[in-house]
């Protein structure tokens, strides 16, 4: 399974500052257990999941 994941520096005006957070773009919602495993795998509790509606 390939999921685009972006790591961003939240609350920062420069790179490598602020709080790291992950943003994952999904084609459809996944089970909560999978979403939690993705966040744990990346060691980032601040992980956002978005479903992209490409219509």
C-alpha positions in Angstrom: 0.0 0.0 0.0 1.5 3.4 -1.0 0.2 6.4 0.8 1.7 9.9 0.1 3.0 11.3 3.4 4.3 14.8 4.0 6.2 15.8 7.2 5.6 19.4 8.0 7.0 21.8 10.6 3.9 23.2 12.3 3.9 26.5 14.1 7.2 27.5 12.5 8.4 30.2 10.2 11.5 28.3 9.2 12.6 24.7 8.3 13.5 22.3 11.1 11.7 24.3 13.7 8.4 24.1 15.4 6.5 20.8 15.9 6.8 18.0 13.4 3.5 16.6 12.1 2.6 14.2 9.3 -0.1 14.6 6.7 -1.2 11.5 4.8 -3.4 11.8 1.7 -5.8 8.9 1.3 -8.0 7.7 -1.6 -10.5 6.4 1.0 -10.8 6.0 4.8 -8.9 3.1 6.3 -9.7 1.3 9.5 -8.7 3.1 12.7 -6.2 0.4 13.6 -4.3 1.0 10.3 -4.3 4.8 10.8 -2.9 4.3 14.3 -0.2 1.9 13.0 0.8 4.5 10.3 1.2 7.2 13.0 3.2 4.8 15.2 5.4 3.7 12.3 6.4 7.3 11.7 6.7 8.0 15.4 4.5 11.1 15.1 1.4 11.3 17.3 0.4 14.4 15.3 -0.7 12.8 12.1 -3.5 14.1 10.0 -5.3 11.9 7.4 -7.2 13.5 4.5 -9.3 11.8 1.9 -8.8 13.3 -1.5 -11.9 13.7 -3.6 -10.8 13.9 -7.1 -13.9 14.4 -9.1 
